[in-house]
Amino acid sequence: MTPAEQEPATPVESAKPQDSTPTTAPGATEPAPAPASDTGEAREQIQHTRDQLAETVDALTQKADVKAQAQQKVDDTKQQIADKGQELKDRVSGMGQKVSDASPEQARQAADQAVAQARQRPFPLAAGAFVAGLLVGRLSVRR
């Protein structure tokens, strides 16, 4: 038998051994591997994104924690009350010192002088009392 008379080769027999590198479509270019600096930048960007996401999750967790928010509000209010209490103590102790420094004679003279002025000009005293009453009324309504 001559080679021409032999049966045609089957596709398995006619297949050429191929190398193990992947092939690309005709006309397509294979992407070049990323340089090390691009890979490093990508990793930095990923880490930055992860950090931002963690901060966002923490902020949302704090907003959703109603119990912690209520406790913080209570603590703030307690601190404000303590500060006001200390301020009032300081004022009272200052006034106590002024009162103890004033003699009964000085207090009597001041009271006599106020009474004398009220008798001479009753309108300013009445107007002042009226304004003071309005202020006290408005302040008590607001609270």
Sine and cosine of phi, psi and omega as CSV:
sin_phi,cos_phi,sin_psi,cos_psi,sin_omega,cos_omega
0.00,0.00,0.70,-0.72,0.00,-1.00
-1.00,-0.05,0.32,-0.95,-0.02,-1.00
-0.87,0.49,-0.46,0.89,0.00,-1.00
-0.96,0.27,-0.45,0.89,-0.02,-1.00
-0.99,0.13,-0.29,0.96,0.00,-1.00
-0.91,0.42,0.40,-0.92,0.01,-1.00
-0.93,0.38,0.51,-0.86,0.03,-1.00
-0.90,0.44,0.50,-0.86,-0.03,-1.00
-0.95,0.32,0.57,-0.82,0.03,-1.00
-0.98,0.19,0.35,-0.94,-0.04,-1.00
-0.86,0.51,-0.51,0.86,0.00,-1.00
-0.93,0.37,-0.63,0.77,-0.02,-1.00
-0.96,0.28,-0.52,0.86,-0.07,-1.00
-1.00,0.06,-0.14,0.99,-0.01,-1.00
-0.93,0.36,0.69,-0.73,0.01,-1.00
-1.00,0.02,0.56,-0.83,0.07,-1.00
-0.90,0.43,0.72,-0.69,-0.02,-1.00
-0.96,-0.26,0.45,-0.89,0.06,-1.00
-0.99,0.15,0.27,-0.96,-0.15,-0.99
-0.99,0.16,0.00,1.00,0.02,-1.00
-0.97,0.22,0.64,-0.76,0.00,-1.00
-0.93,0.37,0.54,-0.84,0.01,-1.00
-0.98,-0.18,0.42,-0.91,0.03,-1.00
-0.93,-0.37,0.28,-0.96,0.01,-1.00
-0.91,0.41,0.48,-0.88,0.00,-1.00
-0.87,0.49,0.74,-0.68,0.04,-1.00
1.00,0.04,-0.20,0.98,0.01,-1.00
-1.00,0.00,0.56,-0.83,0.03,-1.00
-0.98,-0.19,0.59,-0.81,-0.01,-1.00
-0.99,0.15,0.73,-0.69,-0.01,-1.00
-0.91,0.41,0.65,-0.76,0.00,-1.00
-0.98,0.21,0.57,-0.82,0.04,-1.00
-0.88,0.48,0.58,-0.81,-0.05,-1.00
-0.93,0.36,0.68,-0.74,0.07,-1.00
-0.90,0.43,0.33,-0.94,-0.06,-1.00
-0.88,0.47,-0.56,0.83,-0.03,-1.00
-0.93,0.38,-0.62,0.78,0.05,-1.00
-0.91,0.42,-0.62,0.78,0.02,-1.00
-0.91,0.42,-0.67,0.74,0.02,-1.00
-0.90,0.43,-0.67,0.75,0.04,-1.00
-0.90,0.45,-0.65,0.76,0.01,-1.00
-0.89,0.45,-0.68,0.73,0.02,-1.00
-0.90,0.44,-0.65,0.76,0.04,-1.00
-0.89,0.45,-0.67,0.74,0.00,-1.00
-0.91,0.42,-0.65,0.76,0.05,-1.00
-0.89,0.46,-0.70,0.71,0.01,-1.00
-0.90,0.44,-0.66,0.75,0.03,-1.00
-0.88,0.47,-0.69,0.73,0.02,-1.00
-0.89,0.45,-0.65,0.76,0.04,-1.00
-0.89,0.45,-0.67,0.75,0.02,-1.00
-0.89,0.46,-0.70,0.72,0.02,-1.00
-0.89,0.47,-0.66,0.75,0.01,-1.00
-0.90,0.43,-0.65,0.76,0.02,-1.00
-0.90,0.44,-0.66,0.75,0.04,-1.00
-0.89,0.45,-0.66,0.75,0.01,-1.00
-0.90,0.43,-0.68,0.73,0.02,-1.00
-0.89,0.45,-0.67,0.74,0.03,-1.00
-0.87,0.49,-0.70,0.71,0.00,-1.00
-0.89,0.45,-0.68,0.74,0.02,-1.00
-0.92,0.40,-0.60,0.80,0.04,-1.00
-0.90,0.44,-0.67,0.74,0.02,-1.00
-0.91,0.41,-0.64,0.77,0.02,-1.00
-0.91,0.41,-0.57,0.82,-0.05,-1.00
-0.99,0.16,-0.25,0.97,-0.04,-1.00
-1.00,0.08,1.00,0.09,-0.07,-1.00
-0.91,0.41,-0.62,0.79,-0.02,-1.00
-0.88,0.48,-0.69,0.72,0.02,-1.00
-0.92,0.40,-0.62,0.79,0.03,-1.00
-0.90,0.43,-0.66,0.75,0.01,-1.00
-0.91,0.42,-0.65,0.76,0.01,-1.00
-0.91,0.42,-0.63,0.77,0.03,-1.00
-0.90,0.44,-0.66,0.75,0.02,-1.00
-0.90,0.45,-0.67,0.75,0.03,-1.00
-0.89,0.46,-0.70,0.72,0.01,-1.00
-0.89,0.45,-0.67,0.74,0.03,-1.00
-0.88,0.47,-0.69,0.73,0.00,-1.00
-0.90,0.43,-0.67,0.74,0.05,-1.00
-0.86,0.51,-0.68,0.74,-0.01,-1.00
-0.91,0.42,-0.66,0.75,0.03,-1.00
-0.89,0.45,-0.66,0.75,0.01,-1.00
-0.91,0.42,-0.67,0.75,0.02,-1.00
-0.89,0.45,-0.65,0.76,0.02,-1.00
-0.90,0.44,-0.70,0.71,0.02,-1.00
-0.89,0.45,-0.65,0.76,0.02,-1.00
-0.87,0.49,-0.68,0.73,0.02,-1.00
-0.92,0.40,-0.63,0.77,0.04,-1.00
-0.88,0.47,-0.69,0.72,0.02,-1.00
-0.91,0.42,-0.63,0.77,0.05,-1.00
-0.86,0.51,-0.69,0.72,0.00,-1.00
-0.89,0.46,-0.68,0.73,0.01,-1.00
-0.90,0.45,-0.72,0.70,-0.04,-1.00
-0.90,0.43,-0.67,0.74,0.00,-1.00
-0.92,0.40,-0.57,0.82,0.07,-1.00
-0.92,0.40,-0.66,0.75,0.03,-1.00
-0.93,0.36,-0.61,0.79,0.04,-1.00
-0.87,0.49,-0.62,0.79,0.03,-1.00
-0.92,0.40,-0.67,0.74,0.02,-1.00
-0.89,0.45,-0.68,0.73,-0.01,-1.00
-0.91,0.41,-0.66,0.75,-0.01,-1.00
-0.93,0.35,-0.47,0.88,0.04,-1.00
-0.96,0.28,-0.52,0.85,-0.02,-1.00
-0.97,0.22,0.71,-0.71,0.02,-1.00
-1.00,0.07,0.36,-0.93,0.03,-1.00
-0.86,0.50,-0.52,0.85,0.01,-1.00
-0.92,0.40,-0.67,0.75,0.01,-1.00
-0.91,0.41,-0.64,0.77,0.01,-1.00
-0.91,0.42,-0.66,0.75,0.01,-1.00
-0.90,0.44,-0.66,0.75,0.00,-1.00
-0.90,0.44,-0.66,0.75,0.00,-1.00
-0.90,0.43,-0.66,0.75,0.02,-1.00
-0.91,0.42,-0.68,0.73,0.03,-1.00
-0.88,0.48,-0.65,0.76,0.00,-1.00
-0.91,0.42,-0.66,0.75,0.01,-1.00
-0.91,0.42,-0.65,0.76,0.02,-1.00
-0.91,0.42,-0.66,0.75,0.00,-1.00
-0.89,0.45,-0.68,0.73,0.01,-1.00
-0.92,0.40,-0.61,0.79,0.01,-1.00
-0.91,0.41,-0.58,0.81,0.02,-1.00
-0.95,0.32,-0.61,0.80,-0.01,-1.00
-0.94,0.34,-0.67,0.74,-0.04,-1.00
-0.73,-0.69,1.00,0.06,-0.06,-1.00
-0.96,0.28,-0.45,0.89,-0.05,-1.00
-0.87,0.49,-0.76,0.65,-0.01,-1.00
-0.87,0.50,-0.58,0.82,0.01,-1.00
-0.92,0.38,-0.70,0.72,0.01,-1.00
-0.90,0.43,-0.68,0.74,0.02,-1.00
-0.90,0.43,-0.67,0.74,0.03,-1.00
-0.89,0.45,-0.66,0.75,0.02,-1.00
-0.91,0.42,-0.63,0.78,0.02,-1.00
-0.90,0.44,-0.73,0.69,0.01,-1.00
-0.89,0.45,-0.68,0.74,0.01,-1.00
-0.89,0.46,-0.64,0.77,0.05,-1.00
-0.89,0.45,-0.66,0.76,0.05,-1.00
-0.89,0.46,-0.70,0.71,-0.01,-1.00
-0.89,0.46,-0.71,0.70,0.01,-1.00
-0.89,0.46,-0.66,0.75,0.03,-1.00
-0.88,0.47,-0.70,0.71,-0.01,-1.00
-0.92,0.39,-0.65,0.76,0.00,-1.00
-0.92,0.39,-0.60,0.80,-0.01,-1.00
-0.95,0.30,-0.47,0.88,0.03,-1.00
-0.96,0.29,-0.61,0.80,-0.03,-1.00
-0.92,0.39,-0.50,0.87,-0.04,-1.00
-1.00,0.08,0.00,0.00,0.00,0.00
